[in-house]
Amino acid sequence: MSQILRWQKSSYSAGDVDNDCLEIAATPATTLHLRESDTPTAVLSPTPTALNARLTAVKRR
């Protein structure tokens, strides 16, 4: 990843003491990148199909 990503936190992250949250960034090619705020060097870049499958599974819980 040679470009600078602009990370955004969820609006549900209130900034409390436990400030660990999921952050997301997108590239102009519409690739999504995900990371946890407490481990910012571990970045995931799932395919749209994989991300959709994961979100669908989480919603079913």
C-alpha positions as CSV (number, residue, x, y, z in Angstrom):
1,M,0.0,0.0,0.0
2,S,2.0,3.0,-1.2
3,Q,-0.7,5.6,-1.0
4,I,-1.9,7.4,2.1
5,L,-5.2,6.2,3.3
6,R,-7.7,8.5,5.1
7,W,-9.1,6.4,8.0
8,Q,-12.5,6.9,9.4
9,K,-14.0,5.6,12.6
10,S,-17.6,4.7,13.1
11,S,-19.9,7.3,14.5
12,Y,-20.6,4.7,17.2
13,S,-17.1,5.2,18.5
14,A,-17.8,7.6,21.3
15,G,-14.2,8.2,22.4
16,D,-14.7,6.5,25.7
17,V,-11.8,4.9,27.7
18,D,-12.2,1.7,25.6
19,N,-11.6,3.5,22.2
20,D,-10.8,0.3,20.3
21,C,-12.9,0.3,17.1
22,L,-13.0,-0.7,13.5
23,E,-11.7,1.9,11.0
24,I,-12.3,2.0,7.3
25,A,-10.6,3.6,4.3
26,A,-11.2,3.5,0.6
27,T,-9.0,4.0,-2.4
28,P,-10.0,5.7,-5.6
29,A,-10.3,2.2,-7.2
30,T,-13.0,1.6,-4.5
31,T,-10.9,-0.9,-2.6
32,L,-11.9,-1.0,1.1
33,H,-9.3,-1.3,3.8
34,L,-10.1,-2.3,7.4
35,R,-8.1,-2.1,10.6
36,E,-8.6,-2.0,14.3
37,S,-7.6,1.2,16.0
38,D,-5.5,-0.7,18.6
39,T,-3.5,-2.4,15.9
40,P,-3.2,0.1,13.0
41,T,-0.5,-1.7,11.1
42,A,-2.7,-4.8,10.6
43,V,-4.7,-3.8,7.5
44,L,-7.2,-6.1,5.8
45,S,-8.3,-5.4,2.2
46,P,-11.1,-7.9,1.5
47,T,-12.7,-8.4,-1.8
48,P,-16.3,-7.1,-2.1
49,T,-17.6,-10.7,-2.1
50,A,-15.7,-11.6,1.0
51,L,-16.7,-8.5,2.9
52,N,-20.4,-9.0,1.9
53,A,-20.3,-12.6,3.1
54,R,-18.7,-11.5,6.5
55,L,-21.2,-8.7,7.0
56,T,-24.1,-11.0,6.2
57,A,-22.9,-13.5,8.7
58,V,-22.4,-10.9,11.4
59,K,-26.0,-9.5,10.8
60,R,-27.4,-13.0,11.3
61,R,-26.0,-13.3,14.9
